[in-house]
């Protein structure tokens, strides 16, 4: 295969042009730089061409760009989508008015509602949230309608796609933080946050790969006050085995000191090279100075996010705390490509702040 260099970063790629990393970054930056007038023009275009959002092209990109990087109000978009019977993506209805919400609920509660439409409607309602949606989802959990027999999961699982759910007592709980920061490949790094740092003289007992701190966060920095960690939190993981375990658990104390809980063996093969480890350890990422919109991760640029709403590669997965058995709260997402080239997938990190327990799981296409 012919080898080319990216026209921006000179990384070797298999085609002539700009690599996906640079393309994604430039796309993000173009949305971040939009003026107020440009934002309003794009919003109006989305409303007028709402039927094109399902084509995953310009309108879909613009919608996610405005949501992720500007947290723009989408009430008018929800009204336009409802008029055209468009229910995907569910975030179209994030700012739905009570009138729009009640209309979707009315359609959903029809016994003969097509199951495919019902599935999409529940995602829309989950995104809009609020007491009324919680009431409807709880009702459907207790008294299922005929169309629910054609679905694989109940309303409580659909709620998790918008990062909320029900606890063991049946109460609605938020499973994300409204505060969001990102670690970007700009600048000279940040003393408050680092990713992929090697742990000296610490090797995985299963595969022999050198352990890393997937994240090191200084909880004393004001930006991380929402996490309620008073010391430096250094989360250890084997970069090889964590992709093969269903969930990796870590416990930490009030000062951030972490202990990796023993997992079942995933085998002895190590697929992470010494060059990959070196690349991780040398990667400089800079924590954003101020908080970002909570949907920042859905913009399409693969960057590390701390807090906010996760953008899942597969279905939402909120693991249960091994101590209290409640669903854990989304903590951070680390796309492996932000740490070394040719890596795939994302490591999702969640925690139970009450038990000071962290869970990590890997997803990829």
Secondary structure by P-SEA (a helix, b strand, c coil): cccccccccccccccccccaaaaaaaaaaaaaaccaaaaaaaaaaaaaaccccccccaaaaaaaaaacccccccaaaaaaaaaacccccccccccccaaaaaaaaaaaacccccaaaaaaaaaaaaaaccaaaaaaaaaaaaccccccccccccaaaaaaaacbbbccccbbbbccccbbbbbcccccccccccccccccccccccccccccccbbbccccccccccccccbbbbbbcccccccccbbbbbbcccbbbbbcccccccccccccaaaaaaaaabbbbccccccccccccccccccccccccccccccccccccccccccccccccccccccccbbbbbbbbbcccccbbbbbbbcc
